[in-house]
Amino acid sequence: MSDVTNVILSFSINENEVTEGQYGNMVKINEWLDNHGYGVFGSDADEVTGGNKHLETPLYVAAFNYFDIREFAAFVEFLNWNEPENVQLLIQEQNENKFMFLIDGIKRQGMTNNDLKKISKAVRQASKKMKEMETSIIQAAAALGKAWQKYWDSLPDNVKKDIMKEEKEQEG
């Protein structure tokens, strides 16, 4: 028995292209699909379509069995697209008669890639500040420990014994 999901993925021709004619994000998408046991998208549909011209957009078509389309869509949206507004993901699930858009341009709450880069930079800077604060807190705790040890060492032995006796009684 099977539960087939037909998938069409299209995006801007301006996306990063890498070796052997594969777009960078398609390499990542196919790795994700393969790692999840779905198989991979074949070559760009331009190689198998008709007409007397080549397609002027990347177009990938595949059918997957027992496909977690929501997890896949989240992965596609997560990728760093040059033109996220031009990413389209259409699906046709088992027993459906038409495709529906799952992604029709990635809308990042009105944010551009430049906005996302600024946010990423701000997060990195905040993380650096937090590490600096953590270091300061550790240094302060060490200084406090040293001061406490110095204070403890200055106490007479009978006072230390009384304090330790009180602590044992409170624990017990």
Summary of the structure (lengths in Angstrom):
residues: 172
radius of gyration: 29.7
end to end distance: 65.7
largest distance: 100.4
contacts: 388
relative contact order: 0.13
helix: 51%
strand: 17%
